[in-house]
Amino acid sequence: MKILGIGNAIVDVLCKVDDKFLEKNFLTKSTMKLIDESEFKILLSSLKIEETISGGSVANTIVGLSQLGNDVGFIGKVNDDNLGQKYEDGLKQENVKYLYNKKKEPIPTGTCLILITPDSERTMCTFLGTAGKVSANDIDSKIVKSSEITFLEGYLWDEGEPKKAFDKAILNSNKIAMSLSDLFCVERHKKYFLELVENKLDITFANEQEILSLIDSHSFYDVVTFSKELKKNIIITRGEKGSVAINENEVIEYPAKENLTITDLTGAGDLFAAGYLHGYLNKMPINDCLRQGTELSSKVIQKIGARI
């Protein structure tokens, strides 16, 4: 297997809203907020569902890699309920090996309400459900060892059992890539994430906001300096400014595509990671890896949802 993804198994529920809906519900645009099941139901009660997808950040990346012809698998915790079955079926339809044996759990399968505003930004309200209860027992060491790369997400990390699952995956991995996921994630777990980036990860994906927060800086020059000193593979997306890969002393920039009709930014970072990792797995030069990432993310933002 080329890449094993380990992440939150979340059923994405996509809805269009206006800015007033966000204000009325005290939601910060373009961020992810954790909510409970009752909050989820209240928010959804006044909305029209556009689409439901087997989502979660890492799962989106893994599906993108599968669509590019890579041999991939995914571990994520769902309940043996209706949404859990839909989740598993959705990944299998995309030729992703689903490597978690679901069972009856006291908590339902996780769901994420993705609210898309007219400016195409997405604001996420996530009820983690059983996805947030992943433990070391859910991670099969043999499966991790059989994969060339393990791909993790910052969203998954939390104190207690999820951290033990994370640590077990890292301990048994051949190579580790991870997305920092979200600014709030970085701010909540900064000390641990910094230790991961500096000492454990081979490839780190972040957007500009996330990496600046991680190193407590407002200067992108500081990001470049920090990344060069690490001598790791740091990949940063910068919106309209394009993307940057910093690999040891090499800094490679790639421009963003212009004149796109942007519909929904859901999954832009996830699909960028898919394209980049596809290039990396196929031993392409870094510039071509960035190009692959840009191509995929450019396609996905011109449609609703995180699937090409």
HELIX and SHEET records of a PDB file:
HELIX    1   1 ASP A   19  LYS A   24  1                                   6    
HELIX    2   2 GLU A   37  SER A   45  1                                   9    
HELIX    3   3 SER A   57  GLN A   67  1                                  11    
HELIX    4   4 ASN A   82  GLN A   93  1                                  12    
HELIX    5   5 GLY A  129  LYS A  133  5                                   5    
HELIX    6   6 ALA A  136  ASP A  138  5                                   3    
HELIX    7   7 SER A  141  LYS A  145  1                                   5    
HELIX    8   8 GLY A  154  LEU A  156  5                                   3    
HELIX    9   9 GLU A  161  ASN A  172  1                                  12    
HELIX   10  10 LEU A  183  ARG A  188  1                                   6    
HELIX   11  11 LYS A  190  ASN A  199  1                                  10    
HELIX   12  12 GLU A  208  LEU A  214  1                                   7    
HELIX   13  13 PHE A  220  LEU A  230  1                                  11    
HELIX   14  14 GLY A  239  LYS A  241  5                                   3    
HELIX   15  15 ALA A  268  LEU A  281  1                                  14    
HELIX   16  16 ILE A  286  VAL A  300  1                                  15    
SHEET    1   A 9 LYS A  97  TYR A  98  0                                        
SHEET    2   A 9 VAL A  72  ILE A  75  1                                        
SHEET    3   A 9 ILE A   3  ILE A   6  1                                        
SHEET    4   A 9 ILE A 149  GLU A 153  1                                        
SHEET    5   A 9 ILE A 176  SER A 179  1                                        
SHEET    6   A 9 ILE A 203  ASN A 207  1                                        
SHEET    7   A 9 ASN A 233  THR A 237  1                                        
SHEET    8   A 9 SER A 243  ASN A 247 -1                                        
SHEET    9   A 9 GLU A 250  TYR A 254 -1                                        
SHEET    1   B 5 MET A  32  LEU A  34  0                                        
SHEET    2   B 5 ARG A 122  PHE A 127  1                                        
SHEET    3   B 5 GLY A 110  ILE A 116 -1                                        
SHEET    4   B 5 ILE A  10  LYS A  16  1                                        
SHEET    5   B 5 ILE A  49  GLY A  55 -1                                        
END                                                                             
